[in-house]
Amino acid sequence: MVTGSRLAELMLRGPTTNHVVCFGRDGAERRCGELIVAAAGVEARLREQDGERWALNLGDGFELTAALLGCWAARRTPVLVPPTLLATLDRATLDGVIEHSADATAAARRIVWQTVEASARPLGELAPNASLELYTSGSTGVPKKAGRRLANIENELAALESVWGARLGTARVLSTVSHRHVYGFLFRILWPLLERRPFAIFDYEYPEQLLGSGGRGNVLVSSPAMLKRVGHLPPGSGQWSAVFSSGGFLPADAAADVSRVLGVAATEILGSTETSGVAWRTAGSPSFELLPSVEVRVSSDELLEVRSPFAGVDGWQAMGDRVHFRADGTFELSGRADRIAKIEDKRVSLSEIERRLVEHHYVKDAAAVALEASARQYVGAVVELTQAGRAALEQRGRAAMNSALRSALRGRIEAVALPRAFRYTHAMPVDAQGKRQVAVLAALFDSGSV
């Protein structure tokens, strides 16, 4: 367990070591001394302003890091929130925004990054009780807050380093995920910062960018949303030293593609915004191994519960995953807890519909959604087809595919639960963190056709 702030120590010693902290698309490097004077500039601006909670609406990793440190030095609370949720937070939640553009939001108080001047004054000390707020939408789109203390964050970073530090060495860190979520914030920003691994201030957006010399010997922080798209690339064309994935489970075929194309098996991280990191496994393995200092147990309804020094709350937290423990202390997940919807006064398991659909050889992935039209409730299914399924859809048409899938479900689920409408997609719609959003899935049915 961490007893003193290593990050605070790094900020004090940074001007003397002045090591490389990060780099841009053009390869230009930024050093620790630059980061500290930029953070001091943010601190100076904040001390001229009222307000405790400041959202960091910055897509550049260097700017985000400097703003974070400036907030902590000014004794303010930085808030990380995805841009899609920022507009939904009212002024009672946020006191101000630090952002790159003057017209990005309608915040009452705003600091525009371009107006921040580097300060020659020493950066203020980071308080031991410094805190951070994160917001997540889960699957509902409604913002939900999770808090962290600096001590929670540094405990987790120490655990990550104890597991993977020797393997990563001095590798550079690149990413396809946002740093405005807890996984990206820790794995692509603060962990590299603390261990002096230079990190990219930009995102990789396309699978083709994962090839070539940019990845050789370096670390990739990614998600299933990106890693499921590498299968068409040439074998062995990327030689990464480590690939991390979080935000959802990596399908077996995608895991095989990662090993074949990127040259290393992906490491899957299990966690949530509320719990932070919980466990990990090598993609392809059925069982998860706990991160150091994390405790888990099974609740009375067989769901995974977690207690962790990385979370911002004491006590046990439920994760909503069904779990089976093995004799060696590892555990396997057996699916999410059932999502229940009321359809025509009957309780219908959306999870069960999804499980039954993916058993069909035409279906690669499926999402069931409770819908309503003309005061009548029904189930819709969003389906990502396999290669065989896509061929059948093209040859036989949508009506025949709908009929085939309903026939496969008939007799295995109640009649009222049979999907009345289907939508076929090339890839399951997910957000930047690989999460399904109910509103986005439901919107696919707005046209009214089946």
Stockholm file with secondary structure:
# STOCKHOLM 1.0

chainA/1-450         MVTGSRLAELMLRGPTTNHVVCFGRDGAERRCGELIVAAAGVEARLREQDGERWALNLGDGFELTAALLGCWAARRTPVLVPPTLLATLDRATLDGVIEHSADATAAARRIVWQTVEASARPLGELAPNASLELYTSGSTGVPKKAGRRLANIENELAALESVWGARLGTARVLSTVSHRHVYGFLFRILWPLLERRPFAIFDYEYPEQLLGSGGRGNVLVSSPAMLKRVGHLPPGSGQWSAVFSSGGFLPADAAADVSRVLGVAATEILGSTETSGVAWRTAGSPSFELLPSVEVRVSSDELLEVRSPFAGVDGWQAMGDRVHFRADGTFELSGRADRIAKIEDKRVSLSEIERRLVEHHYVKDAAAVALEASARQYVGAVVELTQAGRAALEQRGRAAMNSALRSALRGRIEAVALPRAFRYTHAMPVDAQGKRQVAVLAALFDSGSV
#=GR chainA/1-450 SS CCCSCHHHHHHHHHHHHCCEEEECTTCCEEEHHHHHHHHHHHHHHHTTSCCSEEEEECCSHHHHHHHHHHHHHTTCEEEECCHHHHTTSCTTTCSEEEESSTTSCCCSSEEEGGGCCCCCSCCCCCCTTCEEEEEECTTTTCCEEEEEEHHHHHHHHHHHHHHHHHHHTTCCEEESSCTTSHHHIIIIIIHHHHHTCCEESSCCCSGGGGSGGGTTTCEEEECHHHHTTCTTSCTTCCCCSEEEECSSCCCHHHHHHHHHHHSSCEEEEEEETTTEEEEEEETTCSCBEECTTCEEEECTTSEEEEECTTSSSSSCEEEEEEEEECTTSCEEEEEECCCEEEETTEEEEHHHHHHHHHTSTTEEEEEEEEEEETTEEEEEEEEEECHHHHHHHHHHCHHHHHHHHHHHHBTTBCGGGSCSEEEEESSCCCCTTSCCCHHHHHHTTTTCCC
#=GC SS_cons         CCCSCHHHHHHHHHHHHCCEEEECTTCCEEEHHHHHHHHHHHHHHHTTSCCSEEEEECCSHHHHHHHHHHHHHTTCEEEECCHHHHTTSCTTTCSEEEESSTTSCCCSSEEEGGGCCCCCSCCCCCCTTCEEEEEECTTTTCCEEEEEEHHHHHHHHHHHHHHHHHHHTTCCEEESSCTTSHHHIIIIIIHHHHHTCCEESSCCCSGGGGSGGGTTTCEEEECHHHHTTCTTSCTTCCCCSEEEECSSCCCHHHHHHHHHHHSSCEEEEEEETTTEEEEEEETTCSCBEECTTCEEEECTTSEEEEECTTSSSSSCEEEEEEEEECTTSCEEEEEECCCEEEETTEEEEHHHHHHHHHTSTTEEEEEEEEEEETTEEEEEEEEEECHHHHHHHHHHCHHHHHHHHHHHHBTTBCGGGSCSEEEEESSCCCCTTSCCCHHHHHHTTTTCCC
//
